């Protein structure tokens, strides 16, 4: 039984699946044309059926009313005597194609001046009228291979007058009407299919242009924007596509700049590392190298490896920040920026024991990525600790979403202030110190991703003051 049901189900869904595959294989232009033709065809079919049924009912209703009127007029005239009615010719009732008969209900006998061959079809409905069981009868009956509309009305006690008229004229008119509706409907469907094809071709021309542009971009990697025409939905799609091209171009430029800058920054430590390794290799091959020199070379190699590791870590972090925008900041949750600042201060304090940290971090709730925020705050504190002299103080405050980090170092030169947050930018003084030149760039990316801004200025009492402003939120307490 299960197999039979499954087989029946497959048989039923087979044409549906084939139709879906056929539609899926069509172009959008052909599908629109086909749907337009189907829609108009369905409308024409419903309209034609309704018109045909209405006209048919109207014609038969007029025929029935005419027959009833003639029959009642005949029985109400002086000719209404049953003996005379049987002799009335059809022409006397205004129609030459009428068949007339008189039915006696007592013995079910029929009388007709037209003879038995031309008598109207008779049956139980007519006898019921003659016997007074019904007021009149009206039906369609066949005789001699033709259909007639038959009406019977009372013509006296135990008598009924029966009139019958052929429906050939009505059926002929209905056939002509059906042919006209078929021709008009077919022409309408064909016209609708053509109109759908023209409309689809015209309406999809911008889509085709957009498709060709996308294919051109994929083939040539030239991110040239497309001209926007009009203000409809296609224009909106084109504008969105152009915005995507701009974003792709910016991303590609950032990648190229990152690769170029990374290659430039990696070249120096790698060259130095290779030179030191060559010296160590020469010492192993027999050339004398003092213990002190050897220890200095090993320490220098370790420092360079550490610098490379830090640089690679910063590159990975910077590449990760480039994947997001200010409206997409990774795993977002509600964080307390004050807690993040206090954790970052504790971490940097362990790395810079000769620097004193003064912190006033008040609670501040905001939506964000805690890992990215903590990395940014840590980089600000590391930068301040690096430039602070031994015994110096790094002052950190967070009030109403404004994070300030100040140090007591030499400060930033005026010509360097506009560039301190750029990738790999290092001032003349910073080139002798360890670092990759990416820390403050990571800070800027993280702050801007959270909708904030960060600036660097010279503090009044000397040193550098870094200020990061985060968007308004709901503070704790």
Secondary structure, 3 states (H helix, E strand, C coil): CHHHHHHHHHHHHHHHHHHHHHHHHCCHHHHHHHHHHHHHHHHHHHHHHHHHHHHHHHHHHHHHHHHHHHHHHHHCCHHHCHHHHCCCCHHHHCCCCCEEEEEECCCCEEECCCCCCCCCCCCHHHHHHHCCCCCEEEEEEEECCEEEEEEEEECCCCEEEEEEEECHHHHHHHHHHHHHHHHHHHHHHHHHHHHHHHHHHHHCHHHHHHHHHHHHHHHHCCCCCCCCCCCCHHHHHHHHHHHHHHHHHHHHHHHHHHHHHHHHHHHHHHHHHHHHHHHHHHHHCCCCCCHHHHHHHHHHHHHHHHHHHHHHHHHHHHHHHCCCECCECCCCEEEEHHHHHHHHHHHHHHHCCCCEEEEEECCCEEEECHHHHHHHHHHHHHHHHHHCCCCCEEEEEEECCEEEEECCCCCCCHHHHCCCCCCCCCCCCHHHCCCCCCHHHHHHHHHHHCCCEEEEEECCCCCEEEEEECCCCCCCC
